[in-house]
Amino acid sequence: MEMRTADFVFVYRSEHNLKENVHEFIRIVKEDADLEVEEEEMPDKGDVLVKIYAPFLQLSKTAEILKLKMPLQTASEPLSVAEEIMTSESGECLDWNLLMKRWQGLVRNFESEPQCEDVSATYTHNEGLFENIEEEESFFRSALRSLLTYHILTNIDVSKERGAKRQKGLLYLQMKGAIKTSFTLHDPSVYFKKNTQSQNGFTLLSDNDSFISNRDDIALLNRTWAKPYLKLQPLSRIRNYFGEKIALYFAFVETLQLSLIIPALIGFCIFVYGLHLSIVCHRSTNEHLMGHNIQTLCRSPQMLSIEVNKTLDSIRGKCHNLEWRRRMLVNTINQTCLIGGSYIPVQVNFDDFSTIIKSSLDNDATPVFALIVCLWGTIFLELWKRKTATLAHKWKVKDYESNEPDRTEFVGSKIKKDLVTGAEMMYYPTKLRYMKIFVSFSVLLLLVGLVLVSVFGVVVYKTVTRIWVQTKNPVESYVLSSVVSAFLNMLSIMILGQIYQRIAVKMTEWENYRTQTAYNDALIKKLFAFQFANSYASLFYIAFLRGSNRQVFRNVGLEGLEDDCGMLNNCISELSIQLLVVMLLKPLPKFCKDVVYPFVKRFVDKTCLTRDQEDPETTPLMTRFILHEKRKPDLGNFTLEEYNEKVIQYGYQMLFAACFPLGPLLFFITLWVDKWIDAKRLLWMYRRPVAWIAQDIGPWYTILELINAVAVLTNACLIAFSAQYGRERPLVEQLIILIVFEHIVFVVKFIVANIIPDLPQKVKLAIKQESYKVEKEKAKKKKTT
């Protein structure tokens, strides 16, 4: 006989000023909600462990309230059925559909799970239309059982006030500290046997077969998802275990990563091409001047000018920015003259290794690369739009938001009648919310001002270091000025970002949104508005303002300072280094928080906290398993943090594509590593999150569209005014380059967006087929009854 796993668990304090509310809450759970409750006191801890088991009848009623869609008893049909019908149709889009069919045939070679299409309908409790409905224990998968149980618990109200402005249930008691923690359980798996060994030698899970389900989802996910190999992710299995919201995030990452392959390869080739040009320029400069008698040049300024002009003539066509190279040549020779001596050959080291690398990132091919990346952004979003439509139909969630219940944290200030049902309902006046939004916006502007102050502080540090801190070692000077300033900028970005994230959460909760989707949308907009300024302000400064800020320093009392972009005044190269440092180092704190900290905590728990290990002779197996899960850290708002990180990284390589051709390659590698780490985190290192339902990625899609539009303008300006392709041209030519690039990209983006259909043809047909079959099954059911 298989041992039951609790659908939900919470722990409350046996001594707390709200313990009577907790006892009332448990009574309602038992008597009114008809859930099964098991309480178990934890010795020497003063805590009580509560295990909740939801009967099928209560889960069924809740699923009907939420209007979930469940598969009917018709046989599952493979996707190829809709595709065969699609290819038999004639029409203008046939060629596109045939092309997509061939592409999908190729993709199936890399799939890690079978693909089939269920016919589903909105669930109704009293109809026997649904597949496997007689198997009450397995009809709702474990993730959905936990979600339905969570919905029941969070909608229980222990408040005795009639017309109360807020519910006082699970989340309220947890917020007040009466309930210490609440969580859902991972499914028991054979893998836990080797991952949960304690110091004194016994395993948390024994070889008791009754504890392990016949369907070991964790073992399957660990094999097909958490191990790095050349297969697509098992998205449906991820959805079945973690819910649609998390599965959509991993689908987004996979689509983004696959679409980056072509830009990454092109960018790498352009970098190699630029490296070749930079080496040729370096060699040509050195070959002309190397070996000249330095004293001849030092004694005669006229001879120095002649030799410099000859050098410039010899590298013309091989090097760019000749006027700035003239300054560099004269400066280097004058420094060599200070050494003295009878005969000293000119020791020319005009381009050290770092300068060669930086120069290679800005070459004649980067405008083409910027054009490719801008167009790629549109193609990616169109592909993701189609992927979202396919998954929303496949998982039957495309209308979820229209039926979304209220947040339990929502506080109504007034009572009014529902215009549809006539029932009394809490509501919050829109006018009050708009006033709070205005206050939140003011706080946002204040913190953006702090971002600008921090950017100015980093600029002052770099300028002062470069001018006043003199070192004989050029590498040391470069590290003190450029590398340290980039690190300080990154540190400022991370600290201010964490501060504002905490403030934004509090402000959004204060604004009091009715549904979880409305709350998430408001929070996302706040976070990204700040992160846009926080993450990109210093980069915009380097790209467009640096080198022409002498008057700014004079106005603030720092006379004589000027922050240019080095001897060659190549701000694109400086911007590339800044991007490289930020893209490499910014993920490190997240890695430490998400991976290093849980690993160290688990190690300390195993080696130092042996008193917390339960005796297997006296503690039941299920209790030991629950306490093992309780010790894991909470995952928090996983998708919010991950989307925010990925969208910021997306902006780095979109907004500044013209100066960093290695961006897509670096982004591709980061996504691959992060995807694998996130899979391990979710399966082994953190508690199982609530399996939230979602139909799309919300406002993140709009934000990506905004980034794409801004990227066209930033790249056009970079090419026309900052890159070596345009910075030495007359202003009229620069404006022509700007207008032509911007118009070409926007026109092509518009054409591409309209050529690619938003909804795949196979999904359109599948929707029609499903609607027909649902009506057919319902009619058949009526005849039999």
Secondary structure, 3 states (H helix, E strand, C coil): CCCCCCCEEEEEECCCCCHHHHHHHHHHHHHCCCCEEEEEEECCCCEEEEEEECCHHHHHHHHHHCCCEEEECCCCEECHHHHHHHHHCCCCCHHHHHHHHHHHHHHHHHCCCCCEECCEEECCCCCCCECCCCCCCCCCCHHHHHHHHHHHHHCCCCCCCCCCCCCCCHHHHHHCCCEEEEEECCCCCCCHHHHCECCCCCECCCCCHHHCCCCCHHHHHHHHCCCCCCCCCCHHHHHHHHCHHHHHHHHHHHHHHHHCHHHHHHHHHHHHHHHHHHHHHHHHHHHHHCCCEHHHHHHCHHHHHHHHHHHHHHHECCECCHHHHHHHHHHHHHHHHCCCCCCCECCCCCCCHHHHHHHHCCCCCHHHHHHHHHHHHHHHHHHHHHHHHHHHHHCCCCCHHHHCCECCCCCCCEEEECCCCCCEEEECCHHHHHHHHHHHHHHHHHHHHHHHHHHHHHHHHHHHHHHHCCCCCHHHHHHHHHHHHHHHHHHHHHHHHHHHHHHHHHHHHHHCCCEHHHHHHHHHHHHHHHHHHHHHHHHHHHHHHCCCCHHHHHHCCCCCCCCCCCCCCCHHHHHHHHHHHHHHHCHHHHHHHHHHHHHHHHHHHHHCCHHHCCCCCCCCHHHHHHHHHHCCCCCCCHHHHHHHHHHHHHHHHHHCHHHCCCHHHHHHHHHHHHHHHHHHHHHHHCCECCCCCCCCCCCHHHHHHHHHHHHHHHHHHHHHHHCCCCCCCCHHHHHHHHHHHHHHHHHHHHHHHHHCCCCCHHHHHHHHHHHHHHHHHHHHHHHHC
